[in-house]
Amino acid sequence: MEAKNTRAGRLYSDILATFTCKQHLDSVQVLLCLFLAAMGKPLPAYATVKSPAALSRLLNQYP
């Protein structure tokens, strides 16, 4: 069980290390927490730290 937690922790750290902009990092942390909370509410509208619009902008794909 420890190996699984260690790998998950490393993956989480590696994902967060790829974001250089603090605003993006904060948004990704909020999104990951929403997904990992497993409360059945992964929608950005349920975020309390960042606005749903900020999270939506992070997920949008621009040309």
Backbone torsions as a table, in degrees:
resi	resn	phi	psi	omega
1	MET	NA	-35.5	-179.8
2	GLU	-64.9	-38.2	-179.6
3	ALA	-61.9	-38.8	179.2
4	LYS	-64.7	-44.5	178.9
5	ASN	-65.3	-36.5	179.5
6	THR	-66.4	-44.4	178.6
7	ARG	-64.5	-41.3	179.4
8	ALA	-64.3	-40.6	178.6
9	GLY	-64.5	-40.8	177.6
10	ARG	-66.0	-41.9	178.8
11	LEU	-62.1	-45.0	178.5
12	TYR	-59.2	-45.3	179.5
13	SER	-64.7	-40.9	179.4
14	ASP	-65.1	-39.6	178.4
15	ILE	-63.5	-46.3	-178.5
16	LEU	-67.0	-30.0	-179.0
17	ALA	-70.2	-17.5	-178.4
18	THR	-77.9	-15.2	-178.4
19	PHE	-96.5	122.2	-178.1
20	THR	-95.9	-26.7	-180.0
21	CYS	-85.0	127.2	-177.3
22	LYS	-59.8	-37.2	179.2
23	GLN	-62.7	-42.0	178.6
24	HIS	-67.6	-40.9	179.1
25	LEU	-60.7	-46.3	179.0
26	ASP	-61.1	-42.7	-179.5
27	SER	-65.3	-41.4	179.3
28	VAL	-65.7	-39.6	177.8
29	GLN	-61.9	-41.7	178.6
30	VAL	-64.4	-44.6	179.6
31	LEU	-63.3	-43.6	178.6
32	LEU	-62.6	-39.5	177.7
33	CYS	-64.5	-39.4	177.6
34	LEU	-62.5	-43.8	-179.2
35	PHE	-70.6	-39.1	-176.1
36	LEU	-81.7	-16.1	179.3
37	ALA	-66.2	-24.7	177.4
38	ALA	54.7	40.0	178.4
39	MET	-98.5	6.2	-179.7
40	GLY	77.6	15.1	-178.6
41	LYS	-130.5	63.7	-178.0
42	PRO	-83.2	10.0	-178.3
43	LEU	-76.2	143.6	179.0
44	PRO	-58.9	-22.8	-179.6
45	ALA	-64.9	-19.8	-179.2
46	TYR	-90.6	-0.3	178.8
47	ALA	-73.1	139.7	179.1
48	THR	-109.9	-15.1	-176.8
49	VAL	-91.5	-43.2	179.2
50	LYS	-114.0	153.7	179.5
51	SER	-73.0	148.8	176.7
52	PRO	-57.0	-34.0	179.6
53	ALA	-65.4	-39.8	179.2
54	ALA	-64.9	-41.1	178.8
55	LEU	-68.0	-37.8	178.8
56	SER	-64.9	-40.4	178.1
57	ARG	-62.0	-36.6	179.3
58	LEU	-65.1	-36.5	-176.2
59	LEU	-84.7	-15.1	179.8
60	ASN	-67.1	148.3	178.3
61	GLN	-108.1	121.2	-178.9
62	TYR	-107.7	144.6	179.5
63	PRO	-69.0	NA	NA
